[in-house]
């Protein structure tokens, strides 16, 4: 027969074991404390049990009523007043137990309350303090564990979103490049073999080098160079296409395919003027732990410019990735003045 235990049942059982362990230790310590002889006698156990009745009342009234309703609600003054009243009630309950309740529970024994009210209150203060500290420390530990679980889930969610967002880039780029190859093939252009070679280099990077969260910046720049060469094959030499790299990329890593959406966007929506006016200018300025990226392109004439509002998957993609990868460590500025469209991206702590 198969049996299953719900998470709630397991949690209850764990709490029960913890409470039994606490009170078992308490019972042993007080029994030794109250014992008249070297060995603990039955009368000592009975007396210890009766003494615990008021302790149970005080501790659990504090744990289940005062702490949740007053202390955790930060009503500290009311909590202090309530604890004072609870101590008085606990001490009175202890005296009542030995003066009246003991005769009813254990008629074969004769007990009296040996302690003054102030002495009984001291026992209760110790138990209240210990149980409160245990309760708060347990709550803090559970909160830390919960925070770790939340952080782990958020990290897993972020990584899943990054994979999904990165996957959107690949077909987007492939779709654009295949369109170019299709145009070359229709024209019977001799550029087709070189274009296929450049495209295979790009696809090799996407398939084999982009599986990790970070890649050497050198490979990312090689990928961008291959993409630009593909565009040069399509556009010819007349348009102004510049890629400038300042600083050393040695040892610098970056998320794969982070910059290419901006480059794609520049070629897709720019390069619409005559050959002399069309341009794309790309600048990378690389610091010790920072990357400055700027790209500018001409803006299409008004009638063609309207066609730009056709999805914008790439730009939305990179904005989300930046928020996930570099929260509070990046600055993205997008400007257009009617003639020039520019993007500036600063990333720190790469």
N, C-alpha and C positions, 0 to 999 in steps of 0.2 A: 504494500500500500504506500503510495506517495503522499507525503505531507509537505506543506509549504508554510512558511512563517512570514507574515507581513512585516515590512520595515517598522511599523508602529509597535508591533508586538515585541520585536527585538529591542527597540529603544526602551520600552517599559521594563523588560526583563533586566536590561543593563542598569537602569536607574534603581530597580528593586535590589539588585545585588550590591550596588554602591551604598544604599541606605542601610542594608542589613550589615554590611561590613563596618560602617561607621558606628552603628549602635552596638554591634557585637564587641568592638574594641572599647567603646564607652562603658558597656556593662562590666567587662572584665576589669577595667581600671578602677571603677567606683566600687566594685565588689572587693577588690584588694584594699581600697582606701577605707571602706567601712568595716572590714573584718576585724574582730576582736582578737583572733588567734592567728597563728602562723598559717594554718590551712583555712581555706574558705569553707564555712559551714552553710547548711541549708538556710538557716535564718538570715545569714548575710545576703544570700541570693534573693530571698523574699524582700528584705529591706531595700536592696538595690533596685529591684523591680518597682516597688512602690515609689521610690525616689524618682525613678525615670518617668512616672506618669506625668508629673508636672513639667519635666523637661520636654517630653514629647509635645505636650500642649503648647509650651512656649516656642519651641523651635519651629513646629509646623505652622503655627499661627503666623509666625514671622515669614517663613518661606513662601507660604501659599497666599497670604493676604497682604501683609505690610510691605514686603519687598516689591511684588508686582504692582500694587496699587499706589504706593507712596514713594518708595526709594527709586525705583526705575522710572517713575514719572517725575523725578526731581522735586518732589514736594518734601524737602528735607526737614523743615520745621515740623510739619505734621507727622513725619516719620519718627522724629525724635520724641515727640509727645506720645505717639502711639506705643513706642518701645518702652517708655517709662511706665505707661499704664499696663502694658503686657507683663513687665517685670513684677509689678505689684500684684497682678492677677496670678502670675505663676507662683510667687511666694505664698500667697493666700491658699492657692490650690494645694501646694505641698503640705502646708499645715493642716488643711482640711482632710487631706488624704490620710495622714497618720493619726489624727484625732478621731475620725469617724469612718472613712472609707476602708481603712485597713481591717477593722473589726468585721466588716461585712464580707470582704474578699477572703481574708484568712482568719477565720474565727478561732483557730487554735493557737494564734500568736498574740502577743501583747506588745504593741509599739506605741511610742510617743515621739513627737517631733523634738529632736535633740538640738536643733539649730535655731538661732534667732532669725528674724525676718531679714536682717541685713546680710547674714551669712548665707541664707538660702538664695538671696538675690545675687550674691557673688557667683554662685554656681551657674545661675541662669545667665548672668552677664557673659561668663566664659563661653557657654554653649551658644548663646546668640551670636557672639563675636566670631567664633570658629565657623558656625554654620553659614553665617552671612558671607564671610570671606570665601568659603568653599563655593557658595552659590555664585558670587560675583566672579570669582576666578574661573569657574566652569563656564559661566556665560561669556566671559572674555575669550576663553579658549574656543568655544563653539563659534563665536563671532569671527575669530581669526580663521578657523577652518572654513567657515562659510565664505569669507572674503577670498580665501585661496581657491575655493571651488568656483566662485564667480570669476575670479581673474583667469583661471584655467579655461573656463567656458568662453570668456570673452576673447582670449588668445586663440582658442580653437575656431571660434566664429570669425575672427579677423583673418586667420590664415585661410579658412574656407572661402571667405569673400575675396581675398587676394587671388586665390587660384581661379575663382570664377571670373574676376575682373581681367586677369591676365589672359585667360582663355578667350575673352572677347576681342583682344587685340589681334590674335593670330589670324582668325578668319577675315577680320577687317583688312589687314595688310595683304593677305593672300588674294582677297577679292580685287583690290585695287591693282595689284601686280599682274594678275591674270588678265585683267582688262587691257593692260598695256601690251602684254604678250599677244593677246588676241588682235589688237590693232596692228602690231608688227607683222603678224602672220597674214592678215588680210592684205597688207601692202607688199608682201613678199620681201620684207626687209632683211638684209644680211645681218641685222643687229640681233636677230632672234637667238642664235647660239650664245652670244655674250650675255644677253638678258637672262637666258635660262641659267647660265653659270652664276650670275650675280644672285638670282632668286634662290638657287640651290644653297648658296652660302648663307643667305638670310634664313632659309628654312632649317638649315643645319643648326644654326644658332638657337632658333626657337625650339627645336625639337630636343636638342641634346644639352644645351648650355643653360637653359632657362628654368630648369627643374628646381633649382635652389632659390632661396629668398633673396640672396645677394650674389652678384656676379662681379668679376673684375671689370672696372670701368673701361679698361682697354677693349674688352670684347664688345661692350655696348657701343663704344665709339666705332669699332670696325663694322658693326651691324649698321649703324647710321651711315657710314661711308658707303657701304654696299647699296643701301637704299638710295642715296644721292646719285650714285653711279647709274643705277637703274633709271632714275628720273632724267639724268643727262642723256642717256640713250634715247629716251622718248622725246626730249625737248630740243636736243642739239646743244651747241656751244654758245649760242647767242645770249640766252638769259643769264643774268648775273647770279651765280650760285656759289656761295662761299661757306666754308666750314673752317673756323679758326679755333685752335685749341691752345690755351695758355696755361702754363704750369705743368707739373708732373702728375700723371695718373698712376704712377708706380705705387702699388699697395692699396690703392683706393678701390672700394667696392660700392656698388649701387644696385638698387632693385632692377631686375631685368625689364626691358621694354618700357621704361618709365618716360623717356624723352621722345620716343618715336611717334606718339600720337600728335605732339606739337609739330613735328617735322612733316608728318602726313598731312596735317591740317594746312600747313603753309603751302604745300604743293597742290593740294586739292582745291583750295579756295583762292590761292594767289596765282601767279603766273598767268594772269588773264589779260594783261595789257600787251602792247606790241613788244617785240623782242628786246628793244632797248630799255623799256620801262619795267619789264618784269624782273623781279629779283627775289631771292631768298638768302638771308644772311644769318648764319648760325655761329654763336660764340659760346665756348666753354672756357671758364676761368676756374681752375682747380687749385684749391688750397690744401692745407695739411689735413683738415677734417671737414672741408666744406666744398660745395660745388655751386658755382654761379652759372646759370644757363640763360641765354637770351636768343630769341629768334624773331626775325622781322621778315615780313613779306608784303608785296604790293596787294592792294585790295581790288577785287574784280569791279568792273563797271556796274552801275546801279541795276541794269536789267539782269546781269549774271549774278550779282551779289545776292539777289533775292533767293537764288537757288541754294544758298548756304544753309538755310534752315531745314536740313534734311536728316536730322538725327543727332549728330554731334556725339556719337558713342565714345570716340576716342578721348575727347576733352573731359567729359563727365567721368569716364573711367579713371583718368589720371588724377583728377581732383579727389575722388574717393580713395584711391591708393595712397595719395599723399597724406590724407587725414588718418588713415590707418597706420602708415609706416612712420610718419614723422610728425606726430601731434605736437604742436608748440615748437617745432624745430624747422619750420619751412615758411617761406613767404612766396605766394604766387600772385603776380600782377599781370592782368590782361588788359591791353589798351588798343584802341583804334581811333584814328583821327580823320577817317574818311579816305585817306590815301595809303596809310600804313597800318598793318595789324601786327602787334608785337606781344610777345609773352616773355616775362622775366620770372625766373624761378631761382630762389636761393634756398639751399639745404645745408643745415649745420649738423654736426655730430654724425657724419656718415661713417 
